[in-house]
Amino acid sequence: MLRDPPRHLLFFKPKDFVSIAKTYGFQLEEKHFLSFEQNSFGWTQSILNCFYKKREVLFESLKGNKNYIKEFSKFNLLLQKLFFVFSFPLFAIFDIIESIFNKGATVEFRFKKI
């Protein structure tokens, strides 16, 4: 069975987070559910994590962490980068659709102290 383990142990629903912030004197000014950097790339990395024992190889490769990726061939790393390049448009479309419905893996809030 291929799977990508959860990265977080505790989640707030966006409306619950806003409610908690209000109890501490904050007023919501903006919220965004669109993040190509986090969501679209996250889809790609999560899929790749299902095929490799070592996690976040593409991410570490893009950061230039040569020590972390030393066991992977240049060809393997190239395949991962090509998968990212060709899958990104599809995942970006998913991200846009999710954000229209106020869903998505990343939520950004801007509050003002009242």
Residue pairs with C-beta under 8 A, 6 or more apart in sequence:
2 50
2 51
3 50
4 46
4 47
4 49
4 50
12 20
14 31
14 102
14 107
14 109
17 107
17 109
18 28
18 31
18 109
21 28
21 109
21 111
22 28
25 113
25 114
26 111
26 112
26 113
26 114
27 111
27 112
27 113
27 114
28 109
28 110
28 111
29 110
29 111
29 112
30 108
30 109
30 110
31 102
31 107
31 108
31 109
31 110
32 99
32 107
32 108
33 98
33 99
33 102
33 103
33 104
33 106
33 107
33 108
34 95
34 96
34 99
34 104
35 95
35 104
35 105
35 106
35 108
36 92
36 95
38 105
38 106
39 91
39 94
39 95
39 98
39 104
39 105
39 106
40 88
40 91
40 92
40 94
40 95
41 59
41 84
41 88
41 91
42 105
43 87
43 91
43 94
44 58
44 83
44 84
44 87
44 88
44 91
45 56
45 58
45 59
47 83
47 87
48 57
48 58
48 80
48 83
49 55
49 56
54 71
57 68
57 69
57 72
57 77
57 80
58 77
58 80
58 81
58 84
60 68
60 69
61 69
61 72
61 77
61 80
61 81
62 81
69 77
95 104
98 104
98 105
